[in-house]
């Protein structure tokens, strides 16, 4: 529930089973939760917990890029950060740690020194697997043309991504000079690398409904009474001093502070009652239900919460099969500020995305692979691996079938019906501006049902496998015969995996975020995930 305790490296016997002969690894996409951080809100100061923590040494050595206008060149400005806050009389004071520290003080929700270390360690573990053991990635790199890097706009996710990449390719394994790496980010309003309830009104409505259902189920139970007997005395007066799913702070906020304190030193600890094993198990169980049950029960919840990201994940997989740049090479390729040429410099082999606990749990829950799992610890990761049969002939069999008479242009660009919402946002193609000039259509974003037999055959011989914190996960919809590798249900055929994800990939996320506002938020009957 807090700091991840990673397992050791795979043994040769485990590797042989996990990466069997006859399958060749083609693309690895890693979604990683940021490392340990300070709490996102200052809570329980009445219990002796200071609002500012002294675990961010980076504050002593900040670096910014500045331009020297007179010489028209960029320089690095090195500076030391100090946080300012309100004093007793509302005047300004410098924030300090428990022992008066002022030069390594963390902002709220900031990646701490320990978080930087654990994410660097994650990169080192990824290197051991994909470089040292599997020889999938090169031991030394001259650039990152074959690596897609992306992070959410939240600084701890970007910092964790950078630390993980540096752990995978430390300075001794990078050529000199090494060109700047490309990291893809989005504006908050466009972000789908985490469930974006702040910019999706309908998803916010769904989230509130499932949270309220959890509150109705748990607030009057014996489990909640157990929590109140332990820690209600530290609840603020403004919240009637009761612990509840929807109390102030919320139960999930209490969990956040408990987890953050457990991950760090003794100077930032709560009273011992907060760490009662039974209490922590109750809090985690309820938190998982509140935040993630919607993905397991509602198709709309999946579509708005994580469908955009999963559509991107599948797009990169299918783009890797079609070799058309949709694997992410277009986004990181090109020179002098232009994408150019319709294709990146190299095929992408590895993608690293810095994200959050809500991302990882949402991805797994939307695939029906989060049953009984605890809240994702700091520095958790999901590896989505694309394999192809080593015998290239088997991959090409379906491609030799007679193609459908429908022209590729008609398939790639079907007519789009205009709506009043489309008038506001533009249709799907229009909203991309002139990206159509460089972004090939391909088959990735089209539903499996709409593909011709010739197009479906492109996916023959490809398989998807999911590992979560080095544990193999299975998708329920891949278990039937013909939808997985013979003898191993964890290897889902790419066609079956795409068909599962297609069902909750939105065709226009922003329009969907303003739709169905009057419809019930919770389905009358559950709509199971993973099928």
N, C-alpha and C positions, 0 to 999 in steps of 0.2 A: 504493500500500500504506500510505501515511501521510497527509499532508495533500493534500486534493483540489485539483487545479488546474482550476477550472471553465472551461468554454468561454465565449466571449463571447455576447451576446444574439443571439437568432435574427434573421436578416435578413428583410426584407419578403417575399422569395421563399420562404424557409423557412417563415415563418408561414403563407403562403397554402397551402402543401402540408400543413403539420401541422394546420392548423385550416381545413379546406376549407369552401367555401360549401355550404349544404345541411345542415350539422351545427351544432348549437348546444350550447355547453358548459353543463352543468347542475350538476355537482358535481365538486369536486376534493378528493381525499384525499391528503395528503402525509405519508409516513412518513420521518422524518429521524433520521439517526444524530447523536448528540451530537458536539460539537466536540472539539478537541485536549484532552488531559487528561494528568495525571501517571500513571505506571504504577500498576496496581492492587496490586502487591506490590513491596517494595524488593528489588531483585536486583542482583547483580554489584557489590556494594560493594568486593569485592576487586579489581575492575578500575578503581576510582577513581570510580564513580558514586555520588553522595550519595543517601541515602534520601529527603531532603526538598528540594523544589524551590521557588525563590522567585518563582513566576509567578502568584500568586493575590492580586492587589491587593484583591479583594473582602474579604479577611480584615481589612483595615484599617477597613472600613465596614459591618459586619454590622448588620442591623436585625431585631428581633423584635417581635411584638405581645404586649403585656402588659396586664393588666387592673388598674385602680386600684379595688380593691374598695370603698373608702370612698365613691367617687363613682360607682361602677358604670359606668365608661367605659373604653374601650380606648385605649392609648397606644402609641407606637413607642419601643422601647428600642434605642438605638444603642450598639454595643459593638465592641471590637477583639478579634479571636481570636488566641491564641497556642497552638501545639501543644506538648504535653508528651510526653516519651518517657523511656526508661530511660537513665541515665548509666552510666559505666564500672563503678561499684560497685552497680548496680541502683537507685540513688537517682534521684529525678526531676530532669530537666534540660529546658530549653526547646529544642525542635527548631529548628535553624538551617539556612539554605541554604549554598551553597559559600563565600560571602563573609561569613558570620555573620549574614545577614538573619534576622529573627525575626518581622516584622510582615506579610509577604506570603507566608507559607509555605503550600504546598498540602498538603492531606491526600492520602492514597493514593487514586488514581482520581478526583480532583477536576477539574472543568472549569477550565482555565487561562485567563489573560487572552487568549491567542491563540484558544482555543476559543470564548470569548465573542465575539471579533471575527469569526471565520469564520461562526458561526451567525447573527450579526446580518447579515453580508454575504449569507448565504443568503436571509434574509427580504427583503433589499433586491432580490435577483435575482427572487424570487417576485413582489414588487411590480411590478417592471419588466414582467414577462410578463403577469401576470393583471390588473393595474390599468392600467399605461401603454399596453401594446401591445394587449391583447385587450379592455380595458374590461369585464372579467368581474366584478371586484370594485370597489366604489366607492372613489374617491380619498380621501374623508374619512368616518370612521365615528363614530357617536354611541354605539355599544355593540357588543357582540360576539354579538348574538342570532343572527346567521346564520353564526357561526364556532364549530366544535366543536374544543376543545382538550383534549388528553389527554397524560399522560406516565407512564412507569413510576415505581416508588417510588425509583429510584436518582437521587440529587440531580443528577448531571450531565445526565441526560435532561430533568429539569424545568427546570434552568437554561438548557439549549440551546433548549427549546421557548419559554421566555419571551424569550430573546434573538432568536429567529427571528421571533416575533410582533412584537416591538418594531422589528425591522428592516423588517418589512413595513408596519407602521403606526407610524412614529416619532411623537414628541409633537406635531409640527406638523400631523399628519393625524388627530389624535384630538380630539373635541369637548371643551370645558371647561365644566363638570366631566365627567370620564369615569368611568362606574361601574366597580366591580371586575369583572374578567373571571372567568369560570367555567372552571376547569381540572379535568377529571375524572381521578381516580386510583383505584387499587384496592389492597386489602391484598395483600401478597406472595403469600399462598396462592391468591389468585384471579387473579393476573396472567397474561395471555396476550399482552401486547404485546411479550414476548420469549420465546424457548424456555425454559420454566420447569422445568428438571430438578431444581431444589431442592425443588419441591412437587409433582412428578409422578413417582412411583416407577417406573412402567413406562418413561417417557421417559428417565429416568436410566439405566435398564437398557439401553435401546436405544442411547443415546449412548455408554455404555462399550463396548458390543459393536463399534460402528463405529469407535471410537477404537482399540480393540485390533486390529481388522483392519488399520487403517492402520499401526499399530506393527509388526505382523507383516510387512507388505508392504515397509516402508521401512527398518527399523532396521539391516539387514545389507547395505544397498546401497552402491554407490560414491558416490552423492550424500551419504549420511550420513557416509561416511568423509571426504569433502571438508569437511563442516562440522566434524568432529572435529579435522582438521588445523589448521583456522583458530582455533577458539574453545574447544576442550575444556580448555585450560589454565586457563580462568577458571571452569570448572564447579566447584561445591562438592565437597569431599572426601566428604561424606555420600552423594553420588550416583555414586560410583565414577568421577567426572570424565569421563563419557561423555555426548555429546549424543545424544538419542534422542527419538522421538515421545513416549515415556512416561518421560523422564528427570526429574530434579528439579534445576532447573525444567524443566517440559515444553517441548517445542519451540515450542508456541503461546505459552507464557509468555515465551520468549526473543524471539519475534516481537513481542509486546506491548511489551517494553522497547525493542527496536530502533525500533519505530514511534514510541513516545512521545518518545524522545531525538531522532530525526530531525526531529520537529515543533517542537522548541524550540531554545534557545540553546546556544552552544558550552560553557558551563559545566556542562551536563548531557549529556555525550557519553561514549560507550563507546570503547574502542580501535578503530582504523580497520578491523581485521579483521571486525568485526561488520557493516560496511557494504559488504562485498564484493558486487558486483552479482550474481554467480553464486550466492553463498550466500543472498542475500535472495530470489532467484527460487526456489531449492530450498525454502526455509523456507515461502514463501507457497504454493507448489504443494501441499506436504504438508499445510499447515494447512487449506487449502480442502477437501481430500479428507477430512481427519479430521472437520471440523466440519459439512460440508454435503452430503457424498455420500449420507447417509441420506435426505435430502429427495428426492433424485433417484431412489432405488431402492426406497423402502418407503412404502406407503400409510399404515401405522400410524405411522411416524416423522413423516410430514407431518401427520397428524391430531393427534397429541399435541404436536408441537413448534410448529406454526404454524396449525393448522386452526381453532382458536378465534378467533384474530385475523382470519383470512381470512373466516370466517363473519360476523364483525362488519362487515368492509369491504363484503361483499356485502349485508348487511342494510341498511346505510346507503344503498347504491345503489338497492336495490329500494324502500326506504322513501321515497327521493326521487321514485321513479316513482309510488308509491301515494299520496304526500302524506298519510301517516298518522302522522308523528312519529317513525318508525323511522330517519329519516336522522340522528338525533342531537339533534334539537331538543328532545325530551323531557328528555334528560339535562341540557341547559344551560338549559332554560326554567323557568318557574315563579317564584314570589316567596315570600319569607318562609319559606324552608325546605321548601316543598311543590312537588311536580312539577305537580300539579293540571291538570284540564281535559283530560287525555289527549293534550295536544299542546303543543309548545313555542311560543315567541312567533313565530318566523319559520322558514321553510324554511332548512335548512343549505345553504350554497353552498361553504364551504371547511372542511376538517378538517385540523388539524395535530397530529401525534402524535410526541412526543419519545421515541426508542427507541435501538436499538443496532445495531452491525454484524451481530450474529447475527440480528436481526430482518429486516434488509434482505436479506441473503443467503438466509435461510430463505424469505421471501416469493417471491423470484425463482426459487429452486431448486424450490420446490413447484409453480410454474407452468411448469417446464421452460424457464426463461428466464435461466439462470445459467451456461450452458455456456461454458467458456473465460474467464469473468470473474475478475479478481483479487479479493483480499480488499477489502471496501468501505472506502475511505479515510474519515478523519474528515470529518464534515459532509456525507456522501453523503445522497442523498434519492431516494425513489421517489414519483412523482406518478401516482396512479390516477385517470384522468379519465373521467367519465360524460358522454356526448353523447346528444342526441336529434335526430331529423330536424327540420329547421326547419319543414317542412310538417306542421302539427299533425294534418291530416286523415289522414296516413299512419300516425300513431301510434294513432289512434282506430279504424282499420279493424277490427282484431282484437277490439276491445272491444265491437263491435256484434254479435259472433257470439252465438248462443244459449247462455245459461249452462247449466252442468250442473245437474241437479236436486238434487245434494247441497247441503245447506244450508251457508252460510258458517260457522256455528258449529261444525258437525261437522267441516268441513275444518280450521278453525283450531285445534280442540282435540280431536284424535283420542284414543281411549282409550290409556292408558299401562299397560303390563304391569308389575306390581310385581315387584321382585327383592330379594334380601337386601341388595344394595348400595344399592338404592333406599330400603330401610328405614333405612340409615345416613344417606344424604345427602338423602333425599326425592326425589320425581320432579322432572322439569324444571320444571313449573309451580310445584310447592310450594316449590322452592328459591328462587324469586323472591319469596316472601312475598306481600304484597298488591300487588306491582307490576302484576299483571294488571289492576288497576283503572285504571291509567294507561298501560300499555304495550300497544298494539294488537298482535294476532297477525300479521296480514298473511301474505304468502306467502314472505317472504325465508328463513326458517329451515326451510322444508319442501323436501324434495328435488324436483327438477324432474320426476322420474317420477311423483310423487304429485299433481301439479297437473292440474286440468282444462284443457281446451282454452281455455276462457274466461279462466282465470287465467294460462295461458301467454301469451295474447294481450296481457296488460298489458305485457309486456316488448318487444313489437314496436316497432321503430323506435328502439331504444336501443343504444348501442355503448360499449365500454370500450376505453381505450387506456392503455398503461403507458409512462412515461418514467423512465429511471434515470439520474440525473446528466445530464439533458437528452438522453439517447440513447433512441430509440424501441426498445422490446423487443416481441417477439412470443411468443405462446403457441401451442405446436404443435397443441393441440386445436382452435384457431380457424382453422386453415389450410384445411380442407375447404370446398368450395363451400356457400354458404348459412349459414356460421358467421362470416362477416366482411363488412365493407362491400365492395361490388363494387370491385375494383381496388386494394384496400389491406388486406392481411392483418393489419396491426397494429391495425386497428379491429375488435375482436372483438364479435360481437353480445352483448348483455347476457345473453340466454338461454344462449348457448354458454359464456360466462365463468362464469355461475352454475353450470351443469352440471359444469364442471371442478372448481370449488371445492366444490360439494356433496359430491363423492366423498370429500373428506377433512375435512369439517366435522363435528366430533364432536357427537353429540346430547346427551351429558352428559360433559363433559371430566373431571370429578373421578372419576366412576365408571370411565371408561376408563383413568385413571391407575393404578387398582388392579386392572385386568383383565389377563389373558393373561400373568401373571407367570411361568408355567412354559413358555410357548411360546417357540420359537426367536426370537432377536432380529433376525436377518437373514433376509430371504426367500430361499427356495431359488432362485428365479428373480427377477430385478429386476422391479419394478413401476414402470415409467417415469412420471415426473411430467409434468403439463401436458396430460393427456388426460381 
